[in-house]
Amino acid sequence: MEIWINPACSKCRSALTLLDAEGADYTVRRYLEDVPSPEEIRTVLDRLGLEPWDITRTQEAAAKELGLKEWPREAGSRERWIAALSEHPELIQRPVITAEDGTAVVARSEEAVRDALGR
């Protein structure tokens, strides 16, 4: 299990606290420093069953600068969104946990973290 975190994020810290309390075996990836490649983002999106716009933090300054709210949310624009997430990792919703069964969750709640633990 791997968890993508921003240490400054309270949701990330809460997820780590819960994982530790449950004795989970996991690896931390500080994705702002160890930036995911476009291929890694595609893989996580496949595991999540989501599209890039579904995990984009559209209120971030970079999103506003890029005008992401105006970008089409369709298959033809998917690669453009993925490139933006790789070039601006602060736009990726967090934390993301990749579960042992090959799935992933955006673990913004205790229930989502527990869901990942149960997989």
Secondary structure, DSSP 8 states (H G I E B T S, - for coil): -EEEE-TT-HHHHHHHHHHHHTT---EEEETTTS---HHHHHHHHHHHT--GGGGB-TTSHHHHHHTGGGS--SGGGHHHHHHHHHH-GGGB-S-EEE-TTS-EEE--SHHHHHHHHT-
